Amino acid sequence: MGFSIALIVFSLLMMLLVLMHKGKGGGLSDMFGGGMQSSVGGSSVAERNLDRITIVIGLLWFACIIVLGLLMKSNG
């Protein structure tokens, strides 16, 4: 039960974080000041931190799926 709730929370966080990333044409991150570039061709500190947070949440999301799959297999 706890892993199911964690999966829902991580899924919602992943959707929010992915939408906040700046795409080729700009994203929702522009609304929060992520559109300002600190140097030509480089990404800002906020974008790098957003990337790191997204990767960590993605790994936790993947781990929850693996654990839930193993639990379902053992209970099946």
mmCIF file of the N, C-alpha and C atoms, coordinates in Angstrom:
data_MODEL
# 
_entry.id   MODEL 
# 
loop_
_atom_site.group_PDB 
_atom_site.id 
_atom_site.type_symbol 
_atom_site.label_atom_id 
_atom_site.label_alt_id 
_atom_site.label_comp_id 
_atom_site.label_asym_id 
_atom_site.label_entity_id 
_atom_site.label_seq_id 
_atom_site.pdbx_PDB_ins_code 
_atom_site.Cartn_x 
_atom_site.Cartn_y 
_atom_site.Cartn_z 
_atom_site.occupancy 
_atom_site.B_iso_or_equiv 
_atom_site.pdbx_formal_charge 
_atom_site.auth_seq_id 
_atom_site.auth_comp_id 
_atom_site.auth_asym_id 
_atom_site.auth_atom_id 
_atom_site.pdbx_PDB_model_num 
ATOM 1   N N  . MET A 1 1  ? 0.825  -1.196  0.000   1.00 0.00 ? 1  MET A N  1 
ATOM 2   C CA . MET A 1 1  ? 0.000  0.000   0.000   1.00 0.00 ? 1  MET A CA 1 
ATOM 3   C C  . MET A 1 1  ? 0.867  1.256   0.000   1.00 0.00 ? 1  MET A C  1 
ATOM 4   N N  . GLY A 1 2  ? 1.932  1.251   0.801   1.00 0.00 ? 2  GLY A N  1 
ATOM 5   C CA . GLY A 1 2  ? 2.797  2.414   0.889   1.00 0.00 ? 2  GLY A CA 1 
ATOM 6   C C  . GLY A 1 2  ? 3.521  2.700   -0.418  1.00 0.00 ? 2  GLY A C  1 
ATOM 7   N N  . PHE A 1 3  ? 3.921  1.622   -1.135  1.00 0.00 ? 3  PHE A N  1 
ATOM 8   C CA . PHE A 1 3  ? 4.612  1.813   -2.404  1.00 0.00 ? 3  PHE A CA 1 
ATOM 9   C C  . PHE A 1 3  ? 3.660  2.329   -3.478  1.00 0.00 ? 3  PHE A C  1 
ATOM 10  N N  . SER A 1 4  ? 2.383  1.962   -3.385  1.00 0.00 ? 4  SER A N  1 
ATOM 11  C CA . SER A 1 4  ? 1.399  2.469   -4.342  1.00 0.00 ? 4  SER A CA 1 
ATOM 12  C C  . SER A 1 4  ? 1.208  3.967   -4.177  1.00 0.00 ? 4  SER A C  1 
ATOM 13  N N  . ILE A 1 5  ? 1.144  4.402   -2.928  1.00 0.00 ? 5  ILE A N  1 
ATOM 14  C CA . ILE A 1 5  ? 1.001  5.837   -2.664  1.00 0.00 ? 5  ILE A CA 1 
ATOM 15  C C  . ILE A 1 5  ? 2.255  6.578   -3.105  1.00 0.00 ? 5  ILE A C  1 
ATOM 16  N N  . ALA A 1 6  ? 3.424  5.998   -2.833  1.00 0.00 ? 6  ALA A N  1 
ATOM 17  C CA . ALA A 1 6  ? 4.684  6.614   -3.249  1.00 0.00 ? 6  ALA A CA 1 
ATOM 18  C C  . ALA A 1 6  ? 4.749  6.712   -4.772  1.00 0.00 ? 6  ALA A C  1 
ATOM 19  N N  . LEU A 1 7  ? 4.263  5.694   -5.473  1.00 0.00 ? 7  LEU A N  1 
ATOM 20  C CA . LEU A 1 7  ? 4.270  5.715   -6.932  1.00 0.00 ? 7  LEU A CA 1 
ATOM 21  C C  . LEU A 1 7  ? 3.383  6.836   -7.462  1.00 0.00 ? 7  LEU A C  1 
ATOM 22  N N  . ILE A 1 8  ? 2.225  7.036   -6.850  1.00 0.00 ? 8  ILE A N  1 
ATOM 23  C CA . ILE A 1 8  ? 1.333  8.120   -7.267  1.00 0.00 ? 8  ILE A CA 1 
ATOM 24  C C  . ILE A 1 8  ? 1.991  9.472   -7.031  1.00 0.00 ? 8  ILE A C  1 
ATOM 25  N N  . VAL A 1 9  ? 2.617  9.648   -5.871  1.00 0.00 ? 9  VAL A N  1 
ATOM 26  C CA . VAL A 1 9  ? 3.278  10.918  -5.553  1.00 0.00 ? 9  VAL A CA 1 
ATOM 27  C C  . VAL A 1 9  ? 4.437  11.172  -6.515  1.00 0.00 ? 9  VAL A C  1 
ATOM 28  N N  . PHE A 1 10 ? 5.267  10.153  -6.749  1.00 0.00 ? 10 PHE A N  1 
ATOM 29  C CA . PHE A 1 10 ? 6.401  10.313  -7.656  1.00 0.00 ? 10 PHE A CA 1 
ATOM 30  C C  . PHE A 1 10 ? 5.935  10.567  -9.087  1.00 0.00 ? 10 PHE A C  1 
ATOM 31  N N  . SER A 1 11 ? 4.824  9.954   -9.492  1.00 0.00 ? 11 SER A N  1 
ATOM 32  C CA . SER A 1 11 ? 4.293  10.186  -10.832 1.00 0.00 ? 11 SER A CA 1 
ATOM 33  C C  . SER A 1 11 ? 3.841  11.631  -11.000 1.00 0.00 ? 11 SER A C  1 
ATOM 34  N N  . LEU A 1 12 ? 3.156  12.154  -10.004 1.00 0.00 ? 12 LEU A N  1 
ATOM 35  C CA . LEU A 1 12 ? 2.718  13.551  -10.063 1.00 0.00 ? 12 LEU A CA 1 
ATOM 36  C C  . LEU A 1 12 ? 3.904  14.506  -10.069 1.00 0.00 ? 12 LEU A C  1 
ATOM 37  N N  . LEU A 1 13 ? 4.910  14.206  -9.249  1.00 0.00 ? 13 LEU A N  1 
ATOM 38  C CA . LEU A 1 13 ? 6.116  15.032  -9.233  1.00 0.00 ? 13 LEU A CA 1 
ATOM 39  C C  . LEU A 1 13 ? 6.842  14.985  -10.575 1.00 0.00 ? 13 LEU A C  1 
ATOM 40  N N  . MET A 1 14 ? 6.903  13.807  -11.190 1.00 0.00 ? 14 MET A N  1 
ATOM 41  C CA . MET A 1 14 ? 7.567  13.687  -12.484 1.00 0.00 ? 14 MET A CA 1 
ATOM 42  C C  . MET A 1 14 ? 6.854  14.522  -13.534 1.00 0.00 ? 14 MET A C  1 
ATOM 43  N N  . MET A 1 15 ? 5.526  14.488  -13.541 1.00 0.00 ? 15 MET A N  1 
ATOM 44  C CA . MET A 1 15 ? 4.783  15.294  -14.508 1.00 0.00 ? 15 MET A CA 1 
ATOM 45  C C  . MET A 1 15 ? 5.072  16.776  -14.312 1.00 0.00 ? 15 MET A C  1 
ATOM 46  N N  . LEU A 1 16 ? 5.061  17.218  -13.070 1.00 0.00 ? 16 LEU A N  1 
ATOM 47  C CA . LEU A 1 16 ? 5.326  18.621  -12.779 1.00 0.00 ? 16 LEU A CA 1 
ATOM 48  C C  . LEU A 1 16 ? 6.744  19.017  -13.188 1.00 0.00 ? 16 LEU A C  1 
ATOM 49  N N  . LEU A 1 17 ? 7.716  18.190  -12.851 1.00 0.00 ? 17 LEU A N  1 
ATOM 50  C CA . LEU A 1 17 ? 9.112  18.508  -13.166 1.00 0.00 ? 17 LEU A CA 1 
ATOM 51  C C  . LEU A 1 17 ? 9.381  18.510  -14.667 1.00 0.00 ? 17 LEU A C  1 
ATOM 52  N N  . VAL A 1 18 ? 8.795  17.572  -15.385 1.00 0.00 ? 18 VAL A N  1 
ATOM 53  C CA . VAL A 1 18 ? 9.000  17.527  -16.828 1.00 0.00 ? 18 VAL A CA 1 
ATOM 54  C C  . VAL A 1 18 ? 8.369  18.751  -17.489 1.00 0.00 ? 18 VAL A C  1 
ATOM 55  N N  . LEU A 1 19 ? 7.205  19.165  -17.013 1.00 0.00 ? 19 LEU A N  1 
ATOM 56  C CA . LEU A 1 19 ? 6.561  20.354  -17.573 1.00 0.00 ? 19 LEU A CA 1 
ATOM 57  C C  . LEU A 1 19 ? 7.348  21.627  -17.273 1.00 0.00 ? 19 LEU A C  1 
ATOM 58  N N  . MET A 1 20 ? 8.096  21.637  -16.192 1.00 0.00 ? 20 MET A N  1 
ATOM 59  C CA . MET A 1 20 ? 8.867  22.821  -15.837 1.00 0.00 ? 20 MET A CA 1 
ATOM 60  C C  . MET A 1 20 ? 10.143 22.970  -16.658 1.00 0.00 ? 20 MET A C  1 
ATOM 61  N N  . HIS A 1 21 ? 10.585 21.886  -17.311 1.00 0.00 ? 21 HIS A N  1 
ATOM 62  C CA . HIS A 1 21 ? 11.803 21.957  -18.117 1.00 0.00 ? 21 HIS A CA 1 
ATOM 63  C C  . HIS A 1 21 ? 11.593 22.850  -19.326 1.00 0.00 ? 21 HIS A C  1 
ATOM 64  N N  . LYS A 1 22 ? 12.665 23.472  -19.726 1.00 0.00 ? 22 LYS A N  1 
ATOM 65  C CA . LYS A 1 22 ? 12.622 24.320  -20.905 1.00 0.00 ? 22 LYS A CA 1 
ATOM 66  C C  . LYS A 1 22 ? 12.843 23.460  -22.130 1.00 0.00 ? 22 LYS A C  1 
ATOM 67  N N  . GLY A 1 23 ? 11.911 23.515  -23.037 1.00 0.00 ? 23 GLY A N  1 
ATOM 68  C CA . GLY A 1 23 ? 12.042 22.774  -24.278 1.00 0.00 ? 23 GLY A CA 1 
ATOM 69  C C  . GLY A 1 23 ? 12.667 23.638  -25.352 1.00 0.00 ? 23 GLY A C  1 
ATOM 70  N N  . LYS A 1 24 ? 12.580 23.188  -26.583 1.00 0.00 ? 24 LYS A N  1 
ATOM 71  C CA . LYS A 1 24 ? 13.162 23.944  -27.693 1.00 0.00 ? 24 LYS A CA 1 
ATOM 72  C C  . LYS A 1 24 ? 12.473 25.297  -27.853 1.00 0.00 ? 24 LYS A C  1 
ATOM 73  N N  . GLY A 1 25 ? 11.178 25.327  -27.627 1.00 0.00 ? 25 GLY A N  1 
ATOM 74  C CA . GLY A 1 25 ? 10.433 26.569  -27.788 1.00 0.00 ? 25 GLY A CA 1 
ATOM 75  C C  . GLY A 1 25 ? 10.122 27.240  -26.467 1.00 0.00 ? 25 GLY A C  1 
ATOM 76  N N  . GLY A 1 26 ? 10.739 26.818  -25.388 1.00 0.00 ? 26 GLY A N  1 
ATOM 77  C CA . GLY A 1 26 ? 10.440 27.357  -24.067 1.00 0.00 ? 26 GLY A CA 1 
ATOM 78  C C  . GLY A 1 26 ? 9.359  26.509  -23.417 1.00 0.00 ? 26 GLY A C  1 
ATOM 79  N N  . GLY A 1 27 ? 9.352  26.458  -22.130 1.00 0.00 ? 27 GLY A N  1 
ATOM 80  C CA . GLY A 1 27 ? 8.372  25.648  -21.421 1.00 0.00 ? 27 GLY A CA 1 
ATOM 81  C C  . GLY A 1 27 ? 7.767  26.415  -20.269 1.00 0.00 ? 27 GLY A C  1 
ATOM 82  N N  . LEU A 1 28 ? 7.185  25.688  -19.380 1.00 0.00 ? 28 LEU A N  1 
ATOM 83  C CA . LEU A 1 28 ? 6.598  26.319  -18.208 1.00 0.00 ? 28 LEU A CA 1 
ATOM 84  C C  . LEU A 1 28 ? 7.666  26.907  -17.301 1.00 0.00 ? 28 LEU A C  1 
ATOM 85  N N  . SER A 1 29 ? 8.915  26.478  -17.506 1.00 0.00 ? 29 SER A N  1 
ATOM 86  C CA . SER A 1 29 ? 9.994  27.029  -16.685 1.00 0.00 ? 29 SER A CA 1 
ATOM 87  C C  . SER A 1 29 ? 10.182 28.518  -16.963 1.00 0.00 ? 29 SER A C  1 
ATOM 88  N N  . ASP A 1 30 ? 9.758  28.991  -18.136 1.00 0.00 ? 30 ASP A N  1 
ATOM 89  C CA . ASP A 1 30 ? 9.842  30.423  -18.442 1.00 0.00 ? 30 ASP A CA 1 
ATOM 90  C C  . ASP A 1 30 ? 8.989  31.250  -17.492 1.00 0.00 ? 30 ASP A C  1 
ATOM 91  N N  . MET A 1 31 ? 7.894  30.679  -17.040 1.00 0.00 ? 31 MET A N  1 
ATOM 92  C CA . MET A 1 31 ? 7.006  31.406  -16.129 1.00 0.00 ? 31 MET A CA 1 
ATOM 93  C C  . MET A 1 31 ? 7.670  31.641  -14.775 1.00 0.00 ? 31 MET A C  1 
ATOM 94  N N  . PHE A 1 32 ? 8.593  30.772  -14.389 1.00 0.00 ? 32 PHE A N  1 
ATOM 95  C CA . PHE A 1 32 ? 9.228  30.851  -13.080 1.00 0.00 ? 32 PHE A CA 1 
ATOM 96  C C  . PHE A 1 32 ? 10.645 31.402  -13.159 1.00 0.00 ? 32 PHE A C  1 
ATOM 97  N N  . GLY A 1 33 ? 10.984 32.055  -14.248 1.00 0.00 ? 33 GLY A N  1 
ATOM 98  C CA . GLY A 1 33 ? 12.307 32.655  -14.374 1.00 0.00 ? 33 GLY A CA 1 
ATOM 99  C C  . GLY A 1 33 ? 13.355 31.733  -14.933 1.00 0.00 ? 33 GLY A C  1 
ATOM 100 N N  . GLY A 1 34 ? 12.985 30.553  -15.371 1.00 0.00 ? 34 GLY A N  1 
ATOM 101 C CA . GLY A 1 34 ? 13.955 29.621  -15.917 1.00 0.00 ? 34 GLY A CA 1 
ATOM 102 C C  . GLY A 1 34 ? 14.383 29.968  -17.326 1.00 0.00 ? 34 GLY A C  1 
ATOM 103 N N  . GLY A 1 35 ? 13.704 30.923  -17.955 1.00 0.00 ? 35 GLY A N  1 
ATOM 104 C CA . GLY A 1 35 ? 14.021 31.290  -19.323 1.00 0.00 ? 35 GLY A CA 1 
ATOM 105 C C  . GLY A 1 35 ? 15.219 32.188  -19.449 1.00 0.00 ? 35 GLY A C  1 
ATOM 106 N N  . MET A 1 36 ? 15.686 32.758  -18.360 1.00 0.00 ? 36 MET A N  1 
ATOM 107 C CA . MET A 1 36 ? 16.843 33.652  -18.421 1.00 0.00 ? 36 MET A CA 1 
ATOM 108 C C  . MET A 1 36 ? 18.117 32.823  -18.494 1.00 0.00 ? 36 MET A C  1 
ATOM 109 N N  . GLN A 1 37 ? 18.897 33.060  -19.513 1.00 0.00 ? 37 GLN A N  1 
ATOM 110 C CA . GLN A 1 37 ? 20.163 32.338  -19.672 1.00 0.00 ? 37 GLN A CA 1 
ATOM 111 C C  . GLN A 1 37 ? 21.288 33.151  -19.053 1.00 0.00 ? 37 GLN A C  1 
ATOM 112 N N  . SER A 1 38 ? 22.131 32.492  -18.255 1.00 0.00 ? 38 SER A N  1 
ATOM 113 C CA . SER A 1 38 ? 23.230 33.201  -17.616 1.00 0.00 ? 38 SER A CA 1 
ATOM 114 C C  . SER A 1 38 ? 24.390 33.418  -18.578 1.00 0.00 ? 38 SER A C  1 
ATOM 115 N N  . SER A 1 39 ? 24.557 32.533  -19.559 1.00 0.00 ? 39 SER A N  1 
ATOM 116 C CA . SER A 1 39 ? 25.613 32.705  -20.556 1.00 0.00 ? 39 SER A CA 1 
ATOM 117 C C  . SER A 1 39 ? 25.139 32.090  -21.862 1.00 0.00 ? 39 SER A C  1 
ATOM 118 N N  . VAL A 1 40 ? 25.806 32.430  -22.948 1.00 0.00 ? 40 VAL A N  1 
ATOM 119 C CA . VAL A 1 40 ? 25.418 31.914  -24.253 1.00 0.00 ? 40 VAL A CA 1 
ATOM 120 C C  . VAL A 1 40 ? 25.763 30.428  -24.333 1.00 0.00 ? 40 VAL A C  1 
ATOM 121 N N  . GLY A 1 41 ? 24.774 29.607  -24.637 1.00 0.00 ? 41 GLY A N  1 
ATOM 122 C CA . GLY A 1 41 ? 25.003 28.177  -24.795 1.00 0.00 ? 41 GLY A CA 1 
ATOM 123 C C  . GLY A 1 41 ? 25.054 27.388  -23.502 1.00 0.00 ? 41 GLY A C  1 
ATOM 124 N N  . GLY A 1 42 ? 25.120 28.046  -22.362 1.00 0.00 ? 42 GLY A N  1 
ATOM 125 C CA . GLY A 1 42 ? 25.174 27.338  -21.090 1.00 0.00 ? 42 GLY A CA 1 
ATOM 126 C C  . GLY A 1 42 ? 23.817 27.335  -20.417 1.00 0.00 ? 42 GLY A C  1 
ATOM 127 N N  . SER A 1 43 ? 23.613 26.381  -19.548 1.00 0.00 ? 43 SER A N  1 
ATOM 128 C CA . SER A 1 43 ? 22.345 26.344  -18.834 1.00 0.00 ? 43 SER A CA 1 
ATOM 129 C C  . SER A 1 43 ? 22.533 26.973  -17.454 1.00 0.00 ? 43 SER A C  1 
ATOM 130 N N  . SER A 1 44 ? 21.463 27.524  -16.949 1.00 0.00 ? 44 SER A N  1 
ATOM 131 C CA . SER A 1 44 ? 21.536 28.204  -15.662 1.00 0.00 ? 44 SER A CA 1 
ATOM 132 C C  . SER A 1 44 ? 21.607 27.187  -14.523 1.00 0.00 ? 44 SER A C  1 
ATOM 133 N N  . VAL A 1 45 ? 21.917 27.687  -13.361 1.00 0.00 ? 45 VAL A N  1 
ATOM 134 C CA . VAL A 1 45 ? 21.996 26.832  -12.173 1.00 0.00 ? 45 VAL A CA 1 
ATOM 135 C C  . VAL A 1 45 ? 20.630 26.226  -11.877 1.00 0.00 ? 45 VAL A C  1 
ATOM 136 N N  . ALA A 1 46 ? 19.582 27.013  -12.087 1.00 0.00 ? 46 ALA A N  1 
ATOM 137 C CA . ALA A 1 46 ? 18.228 26.508  -11.832 1.00 0.00 ? 46 ALA A CA 1 
ATOM 138 C C  . ALA A 1 46 ? 17.894 25.343  -12.754 1.00 0.00 ? 46 ALA A C  1 
ATOM 139 N N  . GLU A 1 47 ? 18.274 25.439  -14.020 1.00 0.00 ? 47 GLU A N  1 
ATOM 140 C CA . GLU A 1 47 ? 18.011 24.346  -14.962 1.00 0.00 ? 47 GLU A CA 1 
ATOM 141 C C  . GLU A 1 47 ? 18.804 23.093  -14.590 1.00 0.00 ? 47 GLU A C  1 
ATOM 142 N N  . ARG A 1 48 ? 20.069 23.281  -14.188 1.00 0.00 ? 48 ARG A N  1 
ATOM 143 C CA . ARG A 1 48 ? 20.880 22.116  -13.790 1.00 0.00 ? 48 ARG A CA 1 
ATOM 144 C C  . ARG A 1 48 ? 20.298 21.449  -12.549 1.00 0.00 ? 48 ARG A C  1 
ATOM 145 N N  . ASN A 1 49 ? 19.868 22.252  -11.580 1.00 0.00 ? 49 ASN A N  1 
ATOM 146 C CA . ASN A 1 49 ? 19.258 21.678  -10.378 1.00 0.00 ? 49 ASN A CA 1 
ATOM 147 C C  . ASN A 1 49 ? 17.942 20.988  -10.709 1.00 0.00 ? 49 ASN A C  1 
ATOM 148 N N  . LEU A 1 50 ? 17.168 21.571  -11.619 1.00 0.00 ? 50 LEU A N  1 
ATOM 149 C CA . LEU A 1 50 ? 15.921 20.943  -12.041 1.00 0.00 ? 50 LEU A CA 1 
ATOM 150 C C  . LEU A 1 50 ? 16.201 19.603  -12.717 1.00 0.00 ? 50 LEU A C  1 
ATOM 151 N N  . ASP A 1 51 ? 17.264 19.543  -13.517 1.00 0.00 ? 51 ASP A N  1 
ATOM 152 C CA . ASP A 1 51 ? 17.655 18.278  -14.147 1.00 0.00 ? 51 ASP A CA 1 
ATOM 153 C C  . ASP A 1 51 ? 18.016 17.232  -13.101 1.00 0.00 ? 51 ASP A C  1 
ATOM 154 N N  . ARG A 1 52 ? 18.790 17.633  -12.111 1.00 0.00 ? 52 ARG A N  1 
ATOM 155 C CA . ARG A 1 52 ? 19.206 16.691  -11.056 1.00 0.00 ? 52 ARG A CA 1 
ATOM 156 C C  . ARG A 1 52 ? 18.009 16.172  -10.264 1.00 0.00 ? 52 ARG A C  1 
ATOM 157 N N  . ILE A 1 53 ? 17.114 17.071  -9.906  1.00 0.00 ? 53 ILE A N  1 
ATOM 158 C CA . ILE A 1 53 ? 15.933 16.664  -9.139  1.00 0.00 ? 53 ILE A CA 1 
ATOM 159 C C  . ILE A 1 53 ? 15.069 15.718  -9.963  1.00 0.00 ? 53 ILE A C  1 
ATOM 160 N N  . THR A 1 54 ? 14.923 16.010  -11.250 1.00 0.00 ? 54 THR A N  1 
ATOM 161 C CA . THR A 1 54 ? 14.121 15.156  -12.124 1.00 0.00 ? 54 THR A CA 1 
ATOM 162 C C  . THR A 1 54 ? 14.724 13.763  -12.236 1.00 0.00 ? 54 THR A C  1 
ATOM 163 N N  . ILE A 1 55 ? 16.041 13.680  -12.328 1.00 0.00 ? 55 ILE A N  1 
ATOM 164 C CA . ILE A 1 55 ? 16.701 12.373  -12.419 1.00 0.00 ? 55 ILE A CA 1 
ATOM 165 C C  . ILE A 1 55 ? 16.500 11.572  -11.137 1.00 0.00 ? 55 ILE A C  1 
ATOM 166 N N  . VAL A 1 56 ? 16.635 12.217  -9.986  1.00 0.00 ? 56 VAL A N  1 
ATOM 167 C CA . VAL A 1 56 ? 16.455 11.514  -8.704  1.00 0.00 ? 56 VAL A CA 1 
ATOM 168 C C  . VAL A 1 56 ? 15.023 11.027  -8.563  1.00 0.00 ? 56 VAL A C  1 
ATOM 169 N N  . ILE A 1 57 ? 14.052 11.879  -8.867  1.00 0.00 ? 57 ILE A N  1 
ATOM 170 C CA . ILE A 1 57 ? 12.645 11.473  -8.764  1.00 0.00 ? 57 ILE A CA 1 
ATOM 171 C C  . ILE A 1 57 ? 12.344 10.353  -9.764  1.00 0.00 ? 57 ILE A C  1 
ATOM 172 N N  . GLY A 1 58 ? 12.935 10.432  -10.952 1.00 0.00 ? 58 GLY A N  1 
ATOM 173 C CA . GLY A 1 58 ? 12.745 9.372   -11.940 1.00 0.00 ? 58 GLY A CA 1 
ATOM 174 C C  . GLY A 1 58 ? 13.296 8.038   -11.474 1.00 0.00 ? 58 GLY A C  1 
ATOM 175 N N  . LEU A 1 59 ? 14.454 8.063   -10.831 1.00 0.00 ? 59 LEU A N  1 
ATOM 176 C CA . LEU A 1 59 ? 15.024 6.816   -10.302 1.00 0.00 ? 59 LEU A CA 1 
ATOM 177 C C  . LEU A 1 59 ? 14.171 6.246   -9.172  1.00 0.00 ? 59 LEU A C  1 
ATOM 178 N N  . LEU A 1 60 ? 13.665 7.122   -8.306  1.00 0.00 ? 60 LEU A N  1 
ATOM 179 C CA . LEU A 1 60 ? 12.774 6.660   -7.232  1.00 0.00 ? 60 LEU A CA 1 
ATOM 180 C C  . LEU A 1 60 ? 11.477 6.100   -7.804  1.00 0.00 ? 60 LEU A C  1 
ATOM 181 N N  . TRP A 1 61 ? 10.951 6.726   -8.848  1.00 0.00 ? 61 TRP A N  1 
ATOM 182 C CA . TRP A 1 61 ? 9.737  6.261   -9.518  1.00 0.00 ? 61 TRP A CA 1 
ATOM 183 C C  . TRP A 1 61 ? 9.965  4.863   -10.106 1.00 0.00 ? 61 TRP A C  1 
ATOM 184 N N  . PHE A 1 62 ? 11.113 4.694   -10.769 1.00 0.00 ? 62 PHE A N  1 
ATOM 185 C CA . PHE A 1 62 ? 11.456 3.401   -11.352 1.00 0.00 ? 62 PHE A CA 1 
ATOM 186 C C  . PHE A 1 62 ? 11.618 2.334   -10.275 1.00 0.00 ? 62 PHE A C  1 
ATOM 187 N N  . ALA A 1 63 ? 12.259 2.695   -9.151  1.00 0.00 ? 63 ALA A N  1 
ATOM 188 C CA . ALA A 1 63 ? 12.446 1.736   -8.050  1.00 0.00 ? 63 ALA A CA 1 
ATOM 189 C C  . ALA A 1 63 ? 11.095 1.304   -7.469  1.00 0.00 ? 63 ALA A C  1 
ATOM 190 N N  . CYS A 1 64 ? 10.158 2.249   -7.352  1.00 0.00 ? 64 CYS A N  1 
ATOM 191 C CA . CYS A 1 64 ? 8.822  1.896   -6.848  1.00 0.00 ? 64 CYS A CA 1 
ATOM 192 C C  . CYS A 1 64 ? 8.126  0.904   -7.769  1.00 0.00 ? 64 CYS A C  1 
ATOM 193 N N  . ILE A 1 65 ? 8.276  1.106   -9.078  1.00 0.00 ? 65 ILE A N  1 
ATOM 194 C CA . ILE A 1 65 ? 7.657  0.181   -10.032 1.00 0.00 ? 65 ILE A CA 1 
ATOM 195 C C  . ILE A 1 65 ? 8.260  -1.210  -9.896  1.00 0.00 ? 65 ILE A C  1 
ATOM 196 N N  . ILE A 1 66 ? 9.584  -1.289  -9.751  1.00 0.00 ? 66 ILE A N  1 
ATOM 197 C CA . ILE A 1 66 ? 10.245 -2.591  -9.597  1.00 0.00 ? 66 ILE A CA 1 
ATOM 198 C C  . ILE A 1 66 ? 9.777  -3.278  -8.313  1.00 0.00 ? 66 ILE A C  1 
ATOM 199 N N  . VAL A 1 67 ? 9.734  -2.543  -7.215  1.00 0.00 ? 67 VAL A N  1 
ATOM 200 C CA . VAL A 1 67 ? 9.321  -3.122  -5.929  1.00 0.00 ? 67 VAL A CA 1 
ATOM 201 C C  . VAL A 1 67 ? 7.871  -3.580  -5.996  1.00 0.00 ? 67 VAL A C  1 
ATOM 202 N N  . LEU A 1 68 ? 6.999  -2.763  -6.585  1.00 0.00 ? 68 LEU A N  1 
ATOM 203 C CA . LEU A 1 68 ? 5.594  -3.170  -6.702  1.00 0.00 ? 68 LEU A CA 1 
ATOM 204 C C  . LEU A 1 68 ? 5.449  -4.405  -7.578  1.00 0.00 ? 68 LEU A C  1 
ATOM 205 N N  . GLY A 1 69 ? 6.241  -4.486  -8.647  1.00 0.00 ? 69 GLY A N  1 
ATOM 206 C CA . GLY A 1 69 ? 6.200  -5.672  -9.497  1.00 0.00 ? 69 GLY A CA 1 
ATOM 207 C C  . GLY A 1 69 ? 6.647  -6.922  -8.762  1.00 0.00 ? 69 GLY A C  1 
ATOM 208 N N  . LEU A 1 70 ? 7.704  -6.801  -7.977  1.00 0.00 ? 70 LEU A N  1 
ATOM 209 C CA . LEU A 1 70 ? 8.181  -7.944  -7.192  1.00 0.00 ? 70 LEU A CA 1 
ATOM 210 C C  . LEU A 1 70 ? 7.181  -8.354  -6.124  1.00 0.00 ? 70 LEU A C  1 
ATOM 211 N N  . LEU A 1 71 ? 6.554  -7.364  -5.484  1.00 0.00 ? 71 LEU A N  1 
ATOM 212 C CA . LEU A 1 71 ? 5.538  -7.677  -4.471  1.00 0.00 ? 71 LEU A CA 1 
ATOM 213 C C  . LEU A 1 71 ? 4.332  -8.377  -5.087  1.00 0.00 ? 71 LEU A C  1 
ATOM 214 N N  . MET A 1 72 ? 3.904  -7.922  -6.260  1.00 0.00 ? 72 MET A N  1 
ATOM 215 C CA . MET A 1 72 ? 2.763  -8.546  -6.923  1.00 0.00 ? 72 MET A CA 1 
ATOM 216 C C  . MET A 1 72 ? 3.104  -9.957  -7.378  1.00 0.00 ? 72 MET A C  1 
ATOM 217 N N  . LYS A 1 73 ? 4.345  -10.152 -7.798  1.00 0.00 ? 73 LYS A N  1 
ATOM 218 C CA . LYS A 1 73 ? 4.761  -11.480 -8.246  1.00 0.00 ? 73 LYS A CA 1 
ATOM 219 C C  . LYS A 1 73 ? 4.817  -12.452 -7.072  1.00 0.00 ? 73 LYS A C  1 
ATOM 220 N N  . SER A 1 74 ? 5.311  -11.996 -5.932  1.00 0.00 ? 74 SER A N  1 
ATOM 221 C CA . SER A 1 74 ? 5.420  -12.881 -4.775  1.00 0.00 ? 74 SER A CA 1 
ATOM 222 C C  . SER A 1 74 ? 4.073  -13.155 -4.129  1.00 0.00 ? 74 SER A C  1 
ATOM 223 N N  . ASN A 1 75 ? 3.134  -12.207 -4.225  1.00 0.00 ? 75 ASN A N  1 
ATOM 224 C CA . ASN A 1 75 ? 1.806  -12.407 -3.653  1.00 0.00 ? 75 ASN A CA 1 
ATOM 225 C C  . ASN A 1 75 ? 0.880  -13.143 -4.605  1.00 0.00 ? 75 ASN A C  1 
ATOM 226 N N  . GLY A 1 76 ? 1.229  -13.158 -5.886  1.00 0.00 ? 76 GLY A N  1 
ATOM 227 C CA . GLY A 1 76 ? 0.373  -13.710 -6.937  1.00 0.00 ? 76 GLY A CA 1 
ATOM 228 C C  . GLY A 1 76 ? 0.124  -15.155 -6.808  1.00 0.00 ? 76 GLY A C  1 
# 
